[in-house]
């Protein structure tokens, strides 16, 4: 059984069909890259999977259970976390607090517990803080936990968003252009981090425009164009696919982008 299975998924905005009858599977422990030109429907697909936008038709299954129609917090509780193309940190909270927010979906304390703070709630919060510190060490942000999120340089903000997404104990992590705005050194470090994330037992589905990165890190690629899946396969097979070259990579630039 695939970890994630998308069946005939479609989404229309008025007369515009943003995604059209997409089938997609992600197996446990895979790193799958989702690529395509701007406007191809990649982020829209992420939004459907994570409950931000309900699909017009089709089905989304996670571990064989339907995610279709669930709210984002319910999807996160099932074990699916994400980052965003445009960084969405709490800029006026500390680095540590940002990661702790990501773990609140796993806390048992309700509203009364948050107000009255019995010993069990305090202990749970202490455990969450310790877990957040471990995740900050994992992504390379140790000793920065007391900084405001807005004080971090851009590449570190990307890493912080990944740590926050991991705080919810996901089995599937959706990364929306994680290398956007990064220099080559930061991108290489990010590739290493994604490999380490998989070693922790987390499956990764990522949208990425940096071809050298996505070709180098993905086990399999899925290509969208105008909301339609036009190709799927290994990076080598997709790189040589005439439909992908024509729609996205370009005959002249393919060598430069992937070399």
Secondary structure as a PSIPRED ss2 file (coil, helix, strand):
# PSIPRED VFORMAT (PSIPRED V4.0)

   1 X C   1.000  0.000  0.000
   2 X C   1.000  0.000  0.000
   3 X C   1.000  0.000  0.000
   4 X E   0.000  0.000  1.000
   5 X E   0.000  0.000  1.000
   6 X E   0.000  0.000  1.000
   7 X E   0.000  0.000  1.000
   8 X E   0.000  0.000  1.000
   9 X E   0.000  0.000  1.000
  10 X E   0.000  0.000  1.000
  11 X E   0.000  0.000  1.000
  12 X E   0.000  0.000  1.000
  13 X E   0.000  0.000  1.000
  14 X C   1.000  0.000  0.000
  15 X C   1.000  0.000  0.000
  16 X E   0.000  0.000  1.000
  17 X E   0.000  0.000  1.000
  18 X E   0.000  0.000  1.000
  19 X E   0.000  0.000  1.000
  20 X E   0.000  0.000  1.000
  21 X E   0.000  0.000  1.000
  22 X E   0.000  0.000  1.000
  23 X E   0.000  0.000  1.000
  24 X E   0.000  0.000  1.000
  25 X E   0.000  0.000  1.000
  26 X E   0.000  0.000  1.000
  27 X C   1.000  0.000  0.000
  28 X C   1.000  0.000  0.000
  29 X C   1.000  0.000  0.000
  30 X C   1.000  0.000  0.000
  31 X E   0.000  0.000  1.000
  32 X E   0.000  0.000  1.000
  33 X E   0.000  0.000  1.000
  34 X E   0.000  0.000  1.000
  35 X E   0.000  0.000  1.000
  36 X C   1.000  0.000  0.000
  37 X C   1.000  0.000  0.000
  38 X C   1.000  0.000  0.000
  39 X C   1.000  0.000  0.000
  40 X C   1.000  0.000  0.000
  41 X C   1.000  0.000  0.000
  42 X H   0.000  1.000  0.000
  43 X H   0.000  1.000  0.000
  44 X H   0.000  1.000  0.000
  45 X H   0.000  1.000  0.000
  46 X H   0.000  1.000  0.000
  47 X H   0.000  1.000  0.000
  48 X H   0.000  1.000  0.000
  49 X H   0.000  1.000  0.000
  50 X C   1.000  0.000  0.000
  51 X C   1.000  0.000  0.000
  52 X C   1.000  0.000  0.000
  53 X C   1.000  0.000  0.000
  54 X C   1.000  0.000  0.000
  55 X C   1.000  0.000  0.000
  56 X C   1.000  0.000  0.000
  57 X E   0.000  0.000  1.000
  58 X E   0.000  0.000  1.000
  59 X E   0.000  0.000  1.000
  60 X E   0.000  0.000  1.000
  61 X E   0.000  0.000  1.000
  62 X E   0.000  0.000  1.000
  63 X C   1.000  0.000  0.000
  64 X C   1.000  0.000  0.000
  65 X E   0.000  0.000  1.000
  66 X E   0.000  0.000  1.000
  67 X C   1.000  0.000  0.000
  68 X C   1.000  0.000  0.000
  69 X C   1.000  0.000  0.000
  70 X C   1.000  0.000  0.000
  71 X C   1.000  0.000  0.000
  72 X H   0.000  1.000  0.000
  73 X H   0.000  1.000  0.000
  74 X H   0.000  1.000  0.000
  75 X H   0.000  1.000  0.000
  76 X H   0.000  1.000  0.000
  77 X H   0.000  1.000  0.000
  78 X H   0.000  1.000  0.000
  79 X C   1.000  0.000  0.000
  80 X E   0.000  0.000  1.000
  81 X E   0.000  0.000  1.000
  82 X E   0.000  0.000  1.000
  83 X C   1.000  0.000  0.000
  84 X C   1.000  0.000  0.000
  85 X C   1.000  0.000  0.000
  86 X C   1.000  0.000  0.000
  87 X C   1.000  0.000  0.000
  88 X C   1.000  0.000  0.000
  89 X C   1.000  0.000  0.000
  90 X C   1.000  0.000  0.000
  91 X C   1.000  0.000  0.000
  92 X C   1.000  0.000  0.000
  93 X C   1.000  0.000  0.000
  94 X E   0.000  0.000  1.000
  95 X H   0.000  1.000  0.000
  96 X H   0.000  1.000  0.000
  97 X H   0.000  1.000  0.000
  98 X H   0.000  1.000  0.000
  99 X H   0.000  1.000  0.000
 100 X H   0.000  1.000  0.000
 101 X H   0.000  1.000  0.000
 102 X H   0.000  1.000  0.000
 103 X H   0.000  1.000  0.000
 104 X H   0.000  1.000  0.000
 105 X H   0.000  1.000  0.000
 106 X H   0.000  1.000  0.000
 107 X C   1.000  0.000  0.000
 108 X C   1.000  0.000  0.000
 109 X C   1.000  0.000  0.000
 110 X C   1.000  0.000  0.000
 111 X H   0.000  1.000  0.000
 112 X H   0.000  1.000  0.000
 113 X H   0.000  1.000  0.000
 114 X H   0.000  1.000  0.000
 115 X H   0.000  1.000  0.000
 116 X H   0.000  1.000  0.000
 117 X C   1.000  0.000  0.000
 118 X C   1.000  0.000  0.000
 119 X H   0.000  1.000  0.000
 120 X H   0.000  1.000  0.000
 121 X H   0.000  1.000  0.000
 122 X H   0.000  1.000  0.000
 123 X H   0.000  1.000  0.000
 124 X H   0.000  1.000  0.000
 125 X H   0.000  1.000  0.000
 126 X H   0.000  1.000  0.000
 127 X H   0.000  1.000  0.000
 128 X H   0.000  1.000  0.000
 129 X H   0.000  1.000  0.000
 130 X H   0.000  1.000  0.000
 131 X H   0.000  1.000  0.000
 132 X H   0.000  1.000  0.000
 133 X H   0.000  1.000  0.000
 134 X H   0.000  1.000  0.000
 135 X H   0.000  1.000  0.000
 136 X H   0.000  1.000  0.000
 137 X H   0.000  1.000  0.000
 138 X H   0.000  1.000  0.000
 139 X C   1.000  0.000  0.000
 140 X C   1.000  0.000  0.000
 141 X C   1.000  0.000  0.000
 142 X C   1.000  0.000  0.000
 143 X C   1.000  0.000  0.000
 144 X C   1.000  0.000  0.000
 145 X C   1.000  0.000  0.000
 146 X C   1.000  0.000  0.000
 147 X C   1.000  0.000  0.000
 148 X E   0.000  0.000  1.000
 149 X H   0.000  1.000  0.000
 150 X H   0.000  1.000  0.000
 151 X H   0.000  1.000  0.000
 152 X C   1.000  0.000  0.000
 153 X C   1.000  0.000  0.000
 154 X H   0.000  1.000  0.000
 155 X H   0.000  1.000  0.000
 156 X H   0.000  1.000  0.000
 157 X H   0.000  1.000  0.000
 158 X H   0.000  1.000  0.000
 159 X H   0.000  1.000  0.000
 160 X H   0.000  1.000  0.000
 161 X H   0.000  1.000  0.000
 162 X H   0.000  1.000  0.000
 163 X H   0.000  1.000  0.000
 164 X H   0.000  1.000  0.000
 165 X H   0.000  1.000  0.000
 166 X H   0.000  1.000  0.000
 167 X C   1.000  0.000  0.000
 168 X C   1.000  0.000  0.000
 169 X C   1.000  0.000  0.000
 170 X C   1.000  0.000  0.000
 171 X C   1.000  0.000  0.000
 172 X E   0.000  0.000  1.000
 173 X E   0.000  0.000  1.000
 174 X E   0.000  0.000  1.000
 175 X E   0.000  0.000  1.000
 176 X E   0.000  0.000  1.000
 177 X C   1.000  0.000  0.000
 178 X C   1.000  0.000  0.000
 179 X C   1.000  0.000  0.000
 180 X C   1.000  0.000  0.000
 181 X C   1.000  0.000  0.000
 182 X C   1.000  0.000  0.000
 183 X C   1.000  0.000  0.000
 184 X H   0.000  1.000  0.000
 185 X H   0.000  1.000  0.000
 186 X H   0.000  1.000  0.000
 187 X H   0.000  1.000  0.000
 188 X H   0.000  1.000  0.000
 189 X H   0.000  1.000  0.000
 190 X H   0.000  1.000  0.000
 191 X H   0.000  1.000  0.000
 192 X H   0.000  1.000  0.000
 193 X H   0.000  1.000  0.000
 194 X H   0.000  1.000  0.000
 195 X H   0.000  1.000  0.000
 196 X H   0.000  1.000  0.000
 197 X H   0.000  1.000  0.000
 198 X H   0.000  1.000  0.000
 199 X H   0.000  1.000  0.000
 200 X C   1.000  0.000  0.000
 201 X C   1.000  0.000  0.000
 202 X C   1.000  0.000  0.000
 203 X E   0.000  0.000  1.000
 204 X E   0.000  0.000  1.000
 205 X E   0.000  0.000  1.000
 206 X E   0.000  0.000  1.000
 207 X E   0.000  0.000  1.000
 208 X C   1.000  0.000  0.000
 209 X C   1.000  0.000  0.000
 210 X C   1.000  0.000  0.000
 211 X H   0.000  1.000  0.000
 212 X H   0.000  1.000  0.000
 213 X H   0.000  1.000  0.000
 214 X H   0.000  1.000  0.000
 215 X H   0.000  1.000  0.000
 216 X H   0.000  1.000  0.000
 217 X H   0.000  1.000  0.000
 218 X C   1.000  0.000  0.000
 219 X C   1.000  0.000  0.000
 220 X E   0.000  0.000  1.000
 221 X E   0.000  0.000  1.000
 222 X E   0.000  0.000  1.000
 223 X E   0.000  0.000  1.000
 224 X E   0.000  0.000  1.000
 225 X E   0.000  0.000  1.000
 226 X C   1.000  0.000  0.000
 227 X C   1.000  0.000  0.000
 228 X E   0.000  0.000  1.000
 229 X E   0.000  0.000  1.000
 230 X E   0.000  0.000  1.000
 231 X E   0.000  0.000  1.000
 232 X E   0.000  0.000  1.000
 233 X E   0.000  0.000  1.000
 234 X C   1.000  0.000  0.000
 235 X H   0.000  1.000  0.000
 236 X H   0.000  1.000  0.000
 237 X H   0.000  1.000  0.000
 238 X H   0.000  1.000  0.000
 239 X H   0.000  1.000  0.000
 240 X C   1.000  0.000  0.000
 241 X C   1.000  0.000  0.000
 242 X H   0.000  1.000  0.000
 243 X H   0.000  1.000  0.000
 244 X H   0.000  1.000  0.000
 245 X H   0.000  1.000  0.000
 246 X H   0.000  1.000  0.000
 247 X H   0.000  1.000  0.000
 248 X H   0.000  1.000  0.000
 249 X H   0.000  1.000  0.000
 250 X C   1.000  0.000  0.000
 251 X C   1.000  0.000  0.000
 252 X C   1.000  0.000  0.000
 253 X C   1.000  0.000  0.000
 254 X H   0.000  1.000  0.000
 255 X H   0.000  1.000  0.000
 256 X H   0.000  1.000  0.000
 257 X H   0.000  1.000  0.000
 258 X H   0.000  1.000  0.000
 259 X C   1.000  0.000  0.000
